[in-house]
Amino acid sequence: MVDDPHKLAAVAGRLRSYVTHPHYKNPDGKLKTFDFAVANPPFSAKAWTSGVDTDHDPYQRFTYGVPPAKNGDYAFLLHLIKSLKSKGKGAIILPHGVLFRGNREADIRHNLVKNGLIKGIIGLPPNLFYGTGIPACIVVIDKENAHARSGIFMVDASKGFIKDGNKNRLREQDIHKIVDVFNRQLELPRYSRMVPISEIASPANDYNLNIPRYIDSSEPEDLHDLDAHLRGGIPNRDLDALQPYWEVFPSLRTELFEPGDRPGYSRARVESQQVKATILKHPEFTAYSQTVTVVFESWRAAHKTTLRSLKEGVNPKAVVRALAEDLLERFASLPLLDKYDVYQRLMDYWAETMQDDVYLIGSDGWVGAAKPRTAIEIREGKKIKFKEKPDLTVKRKKYKMDLLPPGLIIARYFSAEQTELDSLEAKRQSLAADVEDFIDENSGEDGNFDDPRNDKGTVTKENLQQLGVQLAEAQKNGDAEQVSAIERCLQLIRSESDAAKAVKDAQAALDVRVLAHYSSITSSMPLT
């Protein structure tokens, strides 16, 4: 997507010029035609007629009508249609106005529908595209068997998106659902349906293609029962609305609710605080949860060997496609769960973590991808240069392990060293707590010394020097209690500092051993 206003204006100008001077032409001067074409033209272009003689168009694009002079949406659509072969298929993104605007555009829409050229319409969420917040739609053109087309497949995908900054964005699950539903012509309540041409052409609709006329995607109204509010009880109508859940957990309803004191109402058998716990321990819910786990584990087991045998040159897109399609198929038959929600979990993990790993393996193989990939030499806190191969002789380097984190190496080969490091860190934390407690007890207005910590809660060298000055003054004044307190504080601070150094040294020694161990990694090593 073009995100620069100047670039966007330049692209829009080129697209408008395509109407005047088409780019793809045959040697005889006629439009070149294609099996497939897609287009995302500028919305409602005002100057599309500049240089275009619509009455004597050499490419004969306006046989279905001439768009209005100040709105070029249908000009781009008619150009796309003319650029398709006799069985060609195309898709174009246009504002929703093309579906219902009147006058010239209504005449064009009428002719396109009558000739069966529009196979489908997909309504998209608002605020997807740069420079406009209005909702758009995809008009799908299919010339093959157009004469026999008896309906237009409509999809209202306007509710499926996620906020991404100040724009909306289609998730992977939204895209996959649109593609699945459209390709399979699946009719889903409040989402998609095949609309007969006879319904579209009826006097009530008069070839208006506005999607809400044919698909009611609104959420059911939340009805309040005044009698229940005033006299108590739970309307059975509200419980009946949960029928999909009662079909999976048939005895759960009777465990949660019982008949009320008047017809049409029930009352709770379980306190509200115990509803969740009652559901989670119910045997039918437990069985359902186990079924879900079995389906997931079977999917995981089915691909475990394949993922472990990935080799250099593997196609990452093919890997995730195989994982995702199988996941969708396995979860399709499970009630209550939306398979596309499950699919999104996989695609989120793929985008955030897994795809980088698979691309690394595809580029360098398991062994190459597992080795440290970047060594950064540090001097005075600045990055001086980058090296692809680690050099263990150079001090103060940082290494990046993309595929195989150091934690896995430590857990398998250096668990004893990590245990010792954890023990040293626990000792340091205990001493740090002792320092904090002692300072809090002995500093302040009536304390034996000034607090040696800065605003961040750490002891600085300057404050230690000041504490030494206070000690000298206490010794000079013969204040034994103050001398003892300051000496004890200094001793605790030194002990905590020594413990911190021990942790740092142990961590550095472990890092060196872990880094050296990467050089011994081979393809025959077992995987966790």
Kinemage of the C-alpha trace (Angstrom):
@kinemage 1
@onewidth
@group {chain A} dominant
@subgroup {mainchain}
@vectorlist {calphas} color= white
{ca met a 1} P 0.000 0.000 0.000
{ca val a 2} L 1.350 3.464 -0.870
{ca asp a 3} L 1.693 5.496 2.345
{ca asp a 4} L 3.270 8.714 0.991
{ca pro a 5} L 0.800 11.424 -0.164
{ca his a 6} L 3.079 12.533 -3.009
{ca lys a 7} L 3.628 8.973 -4.212
{ca leu a 8} L -0.111 8.328 -3.885
{ca ala a 9} L -0.889 11.347 -6.073
{ca ala a 10} L 1.655 10.159 -8.657
{ca val a 11} L 0.157 6.651 -8.692
{ca ala a 12} L -3.350 8.093 -9.033
{ca gly a 13} L -2.153 10.219 -11.950
{ca arg a 14} L -0.677 7.203 -13.703
{ca leu a 15} L -3.848 5.214 -13.156
{ca arg a 16} L -5.959 8.009 -14.630
{ca ser a 17} L -3.619 8.095 -17.620
{ca tyr a 18} L -4.261 4.387 -18.162
{ca val a 19} L -7.882 5.271 -18.981
{ca thr a 20} L -6.664 7.799 -21.553
{ca his a 21} L -3.596 5.926 -22.786
{ca pro a 22} L -3.793 2.238 -21.750
{ca his a 23} L -0.407 0.723 -21.064
{ca tyr a 24} L -1.127 -2.824 -22.227
{ca lys a 25} L -1.993 -2.895 -25.923
{ca asn a 26} L -1.576 -5.302 -28.805
{ca pro a 27} L 0.379 -4.368 -31.954
{ca asp a 28} L -2.944 -3.661 -33.707
{ca gly a 29} L -3.705 -0.969 -31.129
{ca lys a 30} L -6.458 -2.889 -29.331
{ca leu a 31} L -6.431 -3.543 -25.600
{ca lys a 32} L -4.393 -6.518 -24.516
{ca thr a 33} L -6.573 -9.024 -22.647
{ca phe a 34} L -5.723 -11.284 -19.720
{ca asp a 35} L -7.002 -14.386 -17.961
{ca phe a 36} L -6.822 -12.617 -14.594
{ca ala a 37} L -6.638 -8.968 -13.541
{ca val a 38} L -6.769 -7.095 -10.235
{ca ala a 39} L -7.007 -3.349 -9.636
{ca asn a 40} L -7.012 -0.891 -6.762
{ca pro a 41} L -7.676 2.462 -8.479
{ca pro a 42} L -8.054 5.837 -6.727
{ca phe a 43} L -11.543 6.246 -5.334
{ca ser a 44} L -13.951 8.579 -7.166
{ca ala a 45} L -11.366 10.170 -9.482
{ca lys a 46} L -12.681 13.572 -10.576
{ca ala a 47} L -10.664 14.131 -13.774
{ca trp a 48} L -10.815 10.698 -15.382
{ca thr a 49} L -12.381 12.076 -18.582
{ca ser a 50} L -9.373 14.289 -19.351
{ca gly a 51} L -8.310 13.258 -22.857
{ca val a 52} L -11.000 10.549 -23.152
{ca asp a 53} L -13.588 10.668 -25.930
{ca thr a 54} L -16.233 8.420 -24.431
{ca asp a 55} L -18.441 8.620 -27.548
{ca his a 56} L -15.643 7.429 -29.844
{ca asp a 57} L -13.520 5.350 -27.496
{ca pro a 58} L -11.083 3.334 -29.677
{ca tyr a 59} L -11.133 0.501 -27.118
{ca gln a 60} L -14.942 0.248 -26.887
{ca arg a 61} L -14.963 0.202 -23.097
{ca phe a 62} L -18.225 2.056 -22.548
{ca thr a 63} L -20.714 -0.303 -24.182
{ca tyr a 64} L -22.441 -0.768 -20.823
{ca gly a 65} L -22.729 2.955 -20.207
{ca val a 66} L -20.669 6.087 -19.656
{ca pro a 67} L -19.708 6.928 -16.039
{ca pro a 68} L -20.371 10.448 -14.722
{ca ala a 69} L -17.695 12.970 -15.631
{ca lys a 70} L -16.768 13.711 -12.006
{ca asn a 71} L -16.624 10.143 -10.705
{ca gly a 72} L -14.342 7.603 -12.363
{ca asp a 73} L -15.081 4.489 -10.291
{ca tyr a 74} L -16.990 2.758 -13.073
{ca ala a 75} L -14.457 3.941 -15.677
{ca phe a 76} L -11.809 1.778 -14.028
{ca leu a 77} L -14.274 -1.108 -13.650
{ca leu a 78} L -15.260 -0.980 -17.323
{ca his a 79} L -11.593 -0.792 -18.332
{ca leu a 80} L -10.874 -3.918 -16.256
{ca ile a 81} L -13.814 -5.775 -17.836
{ca lys a 82} L -12.620 -4.910 -21.333
{ca ser a 83} L -9.105 -6.095 -20.411
{ca leu a 84} L -10.332 -9.638 -19.640
{ca lys a 85} L -10.490 -12.508 -22.088
{ca ser a 86} L -13.789 -14.220 -22.888
{ca lys a 87} L -13.368 -16.443 -19.798
{ca gly a 88} L -11.322 -13.926 -17.837
{ca lys a 89} L -11.705 -13.187 -14.149
{ca gly a 90} L -10.913 -9.993 -12.291
{ca ala a 91} L -11.317 -8.180 -8.984
{ca ile a 92} L -11.329 -4.463 -8.288
{ca ile a 93} L -11.493 -2.481 -5.035
{ca leu a 94} L -14.037 0.332 -5.152
{ca pro a 95} L -15.969 2.484 -2.675
{ca his a 96} L -19.369 1.199 -1.567
{ca gly a 97} L -21.051 3.959 -3.540
{ca val a 98} L -20.721 1.977 -6.769
{ca leu a 99} L -23.229 -0.499 -5.314
{ca phe a 100} L -26.100 1.932 -4.878
{ca arg a 101} L -25.491 5.326 -6.533
{ca gly a 102} L -28.101 6.319 -9.108
{ca asn a 103} L -28.346 7.946 -12.550
{ca arg a 104} L -25.584 6.909 -14.965
{ca glu a 105} L -23.960 4.557 -12.490
{ca ala a 106} L -27.303 2.847 -11.849
{ca asp a 107} L -27.656 2.240 -15.600
{ca ile a 108} L -24.181 0.707 -15.822
{ca arg a 109} L -24.821 -1.454 -12.761
{ca his a 110} L -28.120 -2.591 -14.288
{ca asn a 111} L -26.384 -3.643 -17.526
{ca leu a 112} L -23.548 -5.440 -15.753
{ca val a 113} L -25.957 -7.447 -13.581
{ca lys a 114} L -28.210 -8.304 -16.530
{ca asn a 115} L -25.208 -9.584 -18.490
{ca gly a 116} L -24.057 -11.725 -15.549
{ca leu a 117} L -20.597 -10.166 -15.344
{ca ile a 118} L -20.594 -9.643 -11.560
{ca lys a 119} L -19.866 -12.929 -9.810
{ca gly a 120} L -19.609 -11.558 -6.290
{ca ile a 121} L -19.237 -8.579 -3.990
{ca ile a 122} L -17.182 -8.576 -0.792
{ca gly a 123} L -17.827 -5.778 1.686
{ca leu a 124} L -14.699 -4.727 3.602
{ca pro a 125} L -14.280 -2.907 6.943
{ca pro a 126} L -13.924 0.884 7.012
{ca asn a 127} L -10.635 2.723 7.417
{ca leu a 128} L -8.474 0.102 5.713
{ca phe a 129} L -6.845 2.257 3.068
{ca tyr a 130} L -4.535 5.236 3.211
{ca gly a 131} L -6.129 8.629 2.674
{ca thr a 132} L -9.725 7.613 3.343
{ca gly a 133} L -11.781 6.138 6.135
{ca ile a 134} L -14.766 5.080 4.025
{ca pro a 135} L -15.521 1.372 3.662
{ca ala a 136} L -14.658 -0.288 0.371
{ca cys a 137} L -15.744 -3.421 -1.412
{ca ile a 138} L -14.237 -5.919 -3.827
{ca val a 139} L -16.259 -6.397 -7.006
{ca val a 140} L -15.444 -9.785 -8.529
{ca ile a 141} L -15.893 -10.062 -12.303
{ca asp a 142} L -16.147 -13.437 -14.070
{ca lys a 143} L -16.900 -13.621 -17.788
{ca glu a 144} L -16.982 -17.416 -17.842
{ca asn a 145} L -20.598 -18.646 -18.040
{ca ala a 146} L -21.771 -15.081 -17.450
{ca his a 147} L -24.857 -15.667 -19.597
{ca ala a 148} L -26.002 -18.447 -17.263
{ca arg a 149} L -25.334 -16.634 -13.988
{ca ser a 150} L -28.460 -16.592 -11.834
{ca gly a 151} L -27.146 -14.912 -8.687
{ca ile a 152} L -24.435 -12.770 -7.124
{ca phe a 153} L -22.556 -14.123 -4.130
{ca met a 154} L -22.315 -11.444 -1.451
{ca val a 155} L -20.036 -11.391 1.604
{ca asp a 156} L -20.301 -8.886 4.441
{ca ala a 157} L -16.794 -8.995 5.942
{ca ser a 158} L -17.079 -5.513 7.460
{ca lys a 159} L -16.895 -6.765 11.062
{ca gly a 160} L -13.686 -8.799 10.759
{ca phe a 161} L -10.648 -6.617 11.465
{ca ile a 162} L -8.265 -5.427 14.144
{ca lys a 163} L -7.220 -1.901 15.096
{ca asp a 164} L -3.647 -1.162 14.011
{ca gly a 165} L -2.623 2.340 15.023
{ca asn a 166} L -5.033 4.812 13.479
{ca lys a 167} L -6.089 2.363 10.759
{ca asn a 168} L -7.901 -0.956 10.648
{ca arg a 169} L -6.250 -4.112 9.364
{ca leu a 170} L -7.501 -7.465 8.160
{ca arg a 171} L -6.133 -10.328 10.231
{ca glu a 172} L -4.950 -13.575 8.693
{ca gln a 173} L -8.144 -15.256 9.905
{ca asp a 174} L -10.303 -12.565 8.262
{ca ile a 175} L -8.560 -13.020 4.921
{ca his a 176} L -8.714 -16.807 5.064
{ca lys a 177} L -12.397 -16.776 5.991
{ca ile a 178} L -13.237 -14.465 3.092
{ca val a 179} L -11.324 -16.659 0.645
{ca asp a 180} L -12.825 -19.906 1.985
{ca val a 181} L -16.385 -18.623 1.995
{ca phe a 182} L -16.166 -17.057 -1.446
{ca asn a 183} L -14.373 -19.910 -3.187
{ca arg a 184} L -16.700 -22.528 -1.706
{ca gln a 185} L -19.784 -20.319 -1.982
{ca leu a 186} L -20.643 -21.042 1.644
{ca glu a 187} L -23.731 -19.330 3.023
{ca leu a 188} L -23.208 -18.277 6.635
{ca pro a 189} L -25.782 -16.416 8.741
{ca arg a 190} L -25.142 -12.652 8.878
{ca tyr a 191} L -22.031 -13.098 6.744
{ca ser a 192} L -22.667 -14.423 3.243
{ca arg a 193} L -25.370 -15.600 0.879
{ca met a 194} L -26.063 -16.210 -2.778
{ca val a 195} L -28.507 -13.501 -3.807
{ca pro a 196} L -30.710 -14.449 -6.822
{ca ile a 197} L -30.724 -12.026 -9.734
{ca ser a 198} L -34.506 -12.083 -9.501
{ca glu a 199} L -34.303 -10.590 -6.000
{ca ile a 200} L -31.814 -7.950 -7.123
{ca ala a 201} L -33.977 -7.046 -10.136
{ca ser a 202} L -37.199 -6.877 -8.137
{ca pro a 203} L -38.999 -3.502 -8.004
{ca ala a 204} L -38.117 -3.217 -4.331
{ca asn a 205} L -34.363 -3.393 -5.058
{ca asp a 206} L -34.156 -2.207 -8.695
{ca tyr a 207} L -30.577 -3.499 -9.185
{ca asn a 208} L -29.334 -1.846 -6.025
{ca leu a 209} L -26.392 -3.967 -4.802
{ca asn a 210} L -25.968 -2.420 -1.377
{ca ile a 211} L -24.988 -5.398 0.791
{ca pro a 212} L -27.166 -4.562 3.860
{ca arg a 213} L -30.244 -4.986 1.637
{ca tyr a 214} L -29.461 -8.677 1.324
{ca ile a 215} L -27.401 -9.572 4.420
{ca asp a 216} L -28.375 -8.433 7.893
{ca ser a 217} L -25.050 -8.481 9.750
{ca ser a 218} L -26.294 -6.570 12.787
{ca glu a 219} L -25.975 -8.195 16.192
{ca pro a 220} L -29.225 -9.365 17.825
{ca glu a 221} L -30.707 -6.704 20.061
{ca asp a 222} L -30.156 -7.149 23.783
{ca leu a 223} L -33.738 -7.338 25.091
{ca his a 224} L -34.404 -6.451 28.701
{ca asp a 225} L -37.128 -8.287 30.610
{ca leu a 226} L -38.770 -5.727 32.905
{ca asp a 227} L -40.676 -8.397 34.788
{ca ala a 228} L -37.412 -10.139 35.637
{ca his a 229} L -35.885 -6.847 36.717
{ca leu a 230} L -38.816 -6.107 39.010
{ca arg a 231} L -39.738 -9.558 40.338
{ca gly a 232} L -36.517 -11.471 39.922
{ca gly a 233} L -35.786 -14.642 38.010
{ca ile a 234} L -33.940 -15.442 34.791
{ca pro a 235} L -36.016 -15.437 31.573
{ca asn a 236} L -35.973 -18.861 29.912
{ca arg a 237} L -35.688 -16.996 26.628
{ca asp a 238} L -32.179 -15.866 27.630
{ca leu a 239} L -31.207 -19.405 28.595
{ca asp a 240} L -32.611 -20.804 25.345
{ca ala a 241} L -30.329 -18.419 23.440
{ca leu a 242} L -27.413 -20.474 24.778
{ca gln a 243} L -28.700 -23.622 23.086
{ca pro a 244} L -25.400 -24.319 21.215
{ca tyr a 245} L -23.751 -24.740 24.629
{ca trp a 246} L -26.535 -26.921 26.052
{ca glu a 247} L -26.179 -29.219 23.037
{ca val a 248} L -22.551 -29.857 23.971
{ca phe a 249} L -23.171 -29.887 27.746
{ca pro a 250} L -26.723 -31.291 27.977
{ca ser a 251} L -26.879 -31.725 31.773
{ca leu a 252} L -25.072 -28.504 32.679
{ca arg a 253} L -28.193 -26.355 32.366
{ca thr a 254} L -30.052 -28.319 35.004
{ca glu a 255} L -27.023 -28.120 37.304
{ca leu a 256} L -26.828 -24.346 36.990
{ca phe a 257} L -30.553 -23.489 36.853
{ca glu a 258} L -33.867 -24.762 38.137
{ca pro a 259} L -37.513 -23.798 37.436
{ca gly a 260} L -38.515 -20.481 38.949
{ca asp a 261} L -41.629 -19.538 40.897
{ca arg a 262} L -43.600 -18.629 37.742
{ca pro a 263} L -43.817 -19.937 34.164
{ca gly a 264} L -41.157 -18.775 31.702
{ca tyr a 265} L -38.541 -18.018 34.348
{ca ser a 266} L -35.751 -19.935 36.087
{ca arg a 267} L -33.527 -19.274 39.031
{ca ala a 268} L -29.855 -20.010 39.681
{ca arg a 269} L -28.889 -23.086 41.672
{ca val a 270} L -25.290 -21.918 42.062
{ca glu a 271} L -23.926 -18.706 43.547
{ca ser a 272} L -22.560 -16.357 40.883
{ca gln a 273} L -19.027 -16.638 42.300
{ca gln a 274} L -19.147 -20.421 41.820
{ca val a 275} L -20.483 -20.533 38.248
{ca lys a 276} L -17.069 -20.688 36.584
{ca ala a 277} L -15.748 -23.325 38.980
{ca thr a 278} L -18.913 -25.407 38.514
{ca ile a 279} L -18.542 -25.345 34.744
{ca leu a 280} L -14.822 -26.124 34.746
{ca lys a 281} L -15.202 -29.212 36.943
{ca his a 282} L -18.336 -30.500 35.215
{ca pro a 283} L -17.629 -33.890 33.582
{ca glu a 284} L -19.125 -32.820 30.248
{ca phe a 285} L -16.882 -29.764 30.099
{ca thr a 286} L -13.895 -31.873 31.131
{ca ala a 287} L -14.661 -34.342 28.348
{ca tyr a 288} L -14.996 -31.530 25.836
{ca ser a 289} L -11.690 -30.005 26.960
{ca gln a 290} L -9.981 -33.367 26.586
{ca thr a 291} L -11.418 -33.714 23.075
{ca val a 292} L -9.976 -30.348 22.102
{ca thr a 293} L -6.615 -31.347 23.556
{ca val a 294} L -6.627 -34.626 21.638
{ca val a 295} L -7.351 -32.822 18.359
{ca phe a 296} L -4.549 -30.341 18.976
{ca glu a 297} L -2.042 -32.996 20.036
{ca ser a 298} L -2.872 -35.136 17.003
{ca trp a 299} L -2.211 -32.111 14.757
{ca arg a 300} L 1.050 -31.421 16.584
{ca ala a 301} L 2.189 -35.038 16.325
{ca ala a 302} L 1.309 -35.185 12.622
{ca his a 303} L 3.749 -32.374 11.811
{ca lys a 304} L 6.447 -32.969 14.410
{ca thr a 305} L 8.603 -35.185 12.181
{ca thr a 306} L 8.240 -32.844 9.214
{ca leu a 307} L 9.321 -29.811 11.224
{ca arg a 308} L 12.322 -31.648 12.644
{ca ser a 309} L 13.421 -32.722 9.184
{ca leu a 310} L 13.376 -29.239 7.636
{ca lys a 311} L 16.378 -28.721 5.410
{ca glu a 312} L 18.227 -25.934 3.703
{ca gly a 313} L 16.154 -24.661 0.787
{ca val a 314} L 12.780 -25.353 2.413
{ca asn a 315} L 9.927 -23.082 1.340
{ca pro a 316} L 8.641 -21.337 4.521
{ca lys a 317} L 5.300 -20.427 2.926
{ca ala a 318} L 4.686 -24.057 2.036
{ca val a 319} L 5.485 -25.054 5.627
{ca val a 320} L 2.989 -22.700 7.247
{ca arg a 321} L 0.382 -23.446 4.572
{ca ala a 322} L 0.527 -27.166 5.372
{ca leu a 323} L 0.330 -26.482 9.113
{ca ala a 324} L -2.521 -23.996 8.803
{ca glu a 325} L -4.728 -25.896 6.390
{ca asp a 326} L -4.486 -29.084 8.419
{ca leu a 327} L -5.244 -27.160 11.610
{ca leu a 328} L -8.342 -25.634 10.035
{ca glu a 329} L -9.551 -29.023 8.819
{ca arg a 330} L -9.064 -30.731 12.191
{ca phe a 331} L -10.864 -28.008 14.165
{ca ala a 332} L -13.692 -27.547 11.656
{ca ser a 333} L -15.834 -30.275 13.241
{ca leu a 334} L -15.440 -29.124 16.853
{ca pro a 335} L -18.500 -27.292 18.216
{ca leu a 336} L -18.293 -23.932 20.000
{ca leu a 337} L -14.758 -23.197 18.735
{ca asp a 338} L -14.311 -20.961 15.710
{ca lys a 339} L -11.673 -22.674 13.576
{ca tyr a 340} L -10.522 -19.303 12.263
{ca asp a 341} L -9.793 -18.114 15.815
{ca val a 342} L -7.584 -21.193 16.273
{ca tyr a 343} L -5.966 -20.501 12.905
{ca gln a 344} L -5.194 -16.918 13.994
{ca arg a 345} L -3.281 -18.204 17.043
{ca leu a 346} L -0.996 -20.169 14.729
{ca met a 347} L -0.560 -17.253 12.314
{ca asp a 348} L 0.250 -14.842 15.154
{ca tyr a 349} L 2.953 -17.218 16.403
{ca trp a 350} L 4.204 -17.639 12.845
{ca ala a 351} L 4.462 -13.871 12.340
{ca glu a 352} L 6.072 -13.155 15.704
{ca thr a 353} L 8.500 -16.068 16.040
{ca met a 354} L 8.289 -19.120 13.839
{ca gln a 355} L 8.682 -17.670 10.363
{ca asp a 356} L 12.084 -16.181 11.222
{ca asp a 357} L 13.277 -19.589 12.411
{ca val a 358} L 12.028 -21.388 9.309
{ca tyr a 359} L 13.569 -18.780 7.010
{ca leu a 360} L 16.891 -19.202 8.832
{ca ile a 361} L 16.748 -22.973 8.430
{ca gly a 362} L 15.814 -22.577 4.785
{ca ser a 363} L 18.803 -20.295 4.289
{ca asp a 364} L 21.514 -22.029 6.360
{ca gly a 365} L 20.144 -25.390 7.492
{ca trp a 366} L 19.689 -26.407 11.121
{ca val a 367} L 23.391 -26.287 12.045
{ca gly a 368} L 24.152 -22.997 10.340
{ca ala a 369} L 21.035 -21.326 11.707
{ca ala a 370} L 21.772 -22.530 15.259
{ca lys a 371} L 25.234 -20.929 15.399
{ca pro a 372} L 25.748 -17.363 16.716
{ca arg a 373} L 24.970 -15.111 13.778
{ca thr a 374} L 26.272 -11.694 14.803
{ca ala a 375} L 29.197 -10.585 16.929
{ca ile a 376} L 29.218 -6.958 18.029
{ca glu a 377} L 32.437 -5.504 19.395
{ca ile a 378} L 31.793 -3.013 22.187
{ca arg a 379} L 34.179 -0.136 22.932
{ca glu a 380} L 33.208 2.642 25.332
{ca gly a 381} L 29.575 1.688 24.982
{ca lys a 382} L 29.542 2.148 21.196
{ca lys a 383} L 29.042 -0.415 18.459
{ca ile a 384} L 32.245 -0.396 16.407
{ca lys a 385} L 31.774 -3.149 13.827
{ca phe a 386} L 29.796 -6.246 12.968
{ca lys a 387} L 31.099 -9.714 12.283
{ca glu a 388} L 29.222 -12.740 11.036
{ca lys a 389} L 31.467 -15.294 12.753
{ca pro a 390} L 32.079 -15.233 16.517
{ca asp a 391} L 35.668 -14.592 17.639
{ca leu a 392} L 36.199 -15.984 21.132
{ca thr a 393} L 39.565 -14.193 21.516
{ca val a 394} L 38.046 -10.699 21.441
{ca lys a 395} L 36.645 -9.466 24.737
{ca arg a 396} L 33.452 -7.504 25.314
{ca lys a 397} L 31.345 -8.953 22.547
{ca lys a 398} L 27.648 -9.634 22.292
{ca tyr a 399} L 26.336 -12.565 20.303
{ca lys a 400} L 22.897 -13.073 18.855
{ca met a 401} L 21.509 -16.600 18.757
{ca asp a 402} L 18.407 -16.434 16.559
{ca leu a 403} L 17.360 -20.071 16.314
{ca leu a 404} L 18.795 -21.768 19.403
{ca pro a 405} L 18.567 -19.563 22.521
{ca pro a 406} L 21.350 -19.878 25.093
{ca gly a 407} L 18.749 -20.942 27.674
{ca leu a 408} L 18.255 -24.249 25.864
{ca ile a 409} L 22.001 -24.918 25.766
{ca ile a 410} L 22.280 -24.079 29.472
{ca ala a 411} L 19.315 -26.270 30.443
{ca arg a 412} L 20.762 -29.302 28.660
{ca tyr a 413} L 24.523 -28.994 29.155
{ca phe a 414} L 25.171 -26.514 31.972
{ca ser a 415} L 22.381 -27.039 34.487
{ca ala a 416} L 24.835 -27.399 37.399
{ca glu a 417} L 26.548 -24.121 36.530
{ca gln a 418} L 23.159 -22.403 36.251
{ca thr a 419} L 22.162 -23.783 39.655
{ca glu a 420} L 25.358 -22.371 41.170
{ca leu a 421} L 24.714 -19.033 39.456
{ca asp a 422} L 21.163 -18.967 40.823
{ca ser a 423} L 22.549 -19.640 44.306
{ca leu a 424} L 25.014 -16.747 43.994
{ca glu a 425} L 22.221 -14.465 42.793
{ca ala a 426} L 20.009 -15.496 45.708
{ca lys a 427} L 22.876 -14.656 48.106
{ca arg a 428} L 23.349 -11.270 46.437
{ca gln a 429} L 19.650 -10.489 46.715
{ca ser a 430} L 19.681 -11.465 50.402
{ca leu a 431} L 22.643 -9.188 51.086
{ca ala a 432} L 21.013 -6.388 49.106
{ca ala a 433} L 17.911 -6.749 51.270
{ca asp a 434} L 20.103 -6.601 54.403
{ca val a 435} L 21.701 -3.390 53.133
{ca glu a 436} L 18.288 -1.863 52.448
{ca asp a 437} L 16.945 -2.811 55.880
{ca phe a 438} L 20.030 -1.589 57.751
{ca ile a 439} L 20.103 1.747 55.939
{ca asp a 440} L 16.382 2.268 56.556
{ca glu a 441} L 16.854 1.572 60.285
{ca asn a 442} L 19.889 3.815 60.765
{ca ser a 443} L 19.421 6.749 58.382
{ca gly a 444} L 17.126 9.733 58.550
{ca glu a 445} L 16.830 12.664 60.961
{ca asp a 446} L 17.550 10.635 64.118
{ca gly a 447} L 19.757 8.042 62.444
{ca asn a 448} L 23.466 7.348 62.763
{ca phe a 449} L 24.351 8.377 59.183
{ca asp a 450} L 22.972 9.948 56.031
{ca asp a 451} L 21.277 7.682 53.488
{ca pro a 452} L 24.006 6.713 50.953
{ca arg a 453} L 21.465 5.856 48.205
{ca asn a 454} L 20.566 8.102 45.303
{ca asp a 455} L 17.093 8.750 43.897
{ca lys a 456} L 17.221 5.434 42.047
{ca gly a 457} L 17.871 3.520 45.272
{ca thr a 458} L 21.489 2.596 44.460
{ca val a 459} L 24.654 3.379 46.437
{ca thr a 460} L 27.031 5.612 44.486
{ca lys a 461} L 30.785 6.113 44.901
{ca glu a 462} L 30.241 9.747 45.815
{ca asn a 463} L 27.802 8.772 48.570
{ca leu a 464} L 30.232 6.137 49.851
{ca gln a 465} L 32.926 8.773 50.077
{ca gln a 466} L 30.520 10.967 52.040
{ca leu a 467} L 29.789 8.016 54.324
{ca gly a 468} L 33.573 7.711 54.894
{ca val a 469} L 33.688 11.367 55.851
{ca gln a 470} L 30.873 10.779 58.372
{ca leu a 471} L 32.843 7.821 59.803
{ca ala a 472} L 35.940 9.970 60.281
{ca glu a 473} L 33.912 12.647 62.038
{ca ala a 474} L 32.266 10.043 64.322
{ca gln a 475} L 35.674 8.594 65.211
{ca lys a 476} L 36.969 12.095 65.921
{ca asn a 477} L 33.953 12.848 68.148
{ca gly a 478} L 34.257 9.515 69.926
{ca asp a 479} L 30.674 8.479 69.056
{ca ala a 480} L 31.077 4.689 69.369
{ca glu a 481} L 27.464 3.916 68.384
{ca gln a 482} L 27.683 5.968 65.196
{ca val a 483} L 31.092 4.480 64.348
{ca ser a 484} L 29.760 0.963 64.806
{ca ala a 485} L 26.673 1.647 62.650
{ca ile a 486} L 28.654 3.223 59.793
{ca glu a 487} L 31.276 0.445 59.828
{ca arg a 488} L 28.511 -2.172 59.765
{ca cys a 489} L 26.825 -0.389 56.856
{ca leu a 490} L 30.080 -0.218 54.896
{ca gln a 491} L 30.721 -3.904 55.589
{ca leu a 492} L 27.261 -4.863 54.317
{ca ile a 493} L 27.701 -2.705 51.198
{ca arg a 494} L 31.105 -4.314 50.484
{ca ser a 495} L 29.646 -7.788 50.979
{ca glu a 496} L 26.779 -7.030 48.598
{ca ser a 497} L 29.264 -5.594 46.078
{ca asp a 498} L 31.458 -8.694 46.348
{ca ala a 499} L 28.398 -10.910 45.857
{ca ala a 500} L 27.354 -8.886 42.806
{ca lys a 501} L 30.868 -9.280 41.345
{ca ala a 502} L 30.732 -13.020 41.989
{ca val a 503} L 27.441 -13.208 40.088
{ca lys a 504} L 28.868 -11.153 37.218
{ca asp a 505} L 32.014 -13.280 37.014
{ca ala a 506} L 30.045 -16.525 37.154
{ca gln a 507} L 27.670 -15.287 34.456
{ca ala a 508} L 30.586 -14.226 32.251
{ca ala a 509} L 32.288 -17.605 32.702
{ca leu a 510} L 29.048 -19.417 31.849
{ca asp a 511} L 28.509 -17.207 28.789
{ca val a 512} L 31.974 -18.113 27.506
{ca arg a 513} L 31.336 -21.831 27.934
{ca val a 514} L 27.902 -21.615 26.324
{ca leu a 515} L 29.256 -19.617 23.396
{ca ala a 516} L 32.084 -22.112 22.917
{ca his a 517} L 29.588 -24.971 22.995
{ca tyr a 518} L 27.779 -23.627 19.929
{ca ser a 519} L 30.772 -24.618 17.804
{ca ser a 520} L 30.162 -28.275 18.698
{ca ile a 521} L 26.562 -28.318 17.435
{ca thr a 522} L 25.957 -30.921 14.746
{ca ser a 523} L 22.915 -32.128 12.829
{ca ser a 524} L 22.986 -35.429 14.734
{ca met a 525} L 22.433 -33.823 18.129
{ca pro a 526} L 19.038 -34.687 19.691
{ca leu a 527} L 16.280 -32.082 19.597
{ca thr a 528} L 14.002 -31.310 22.518
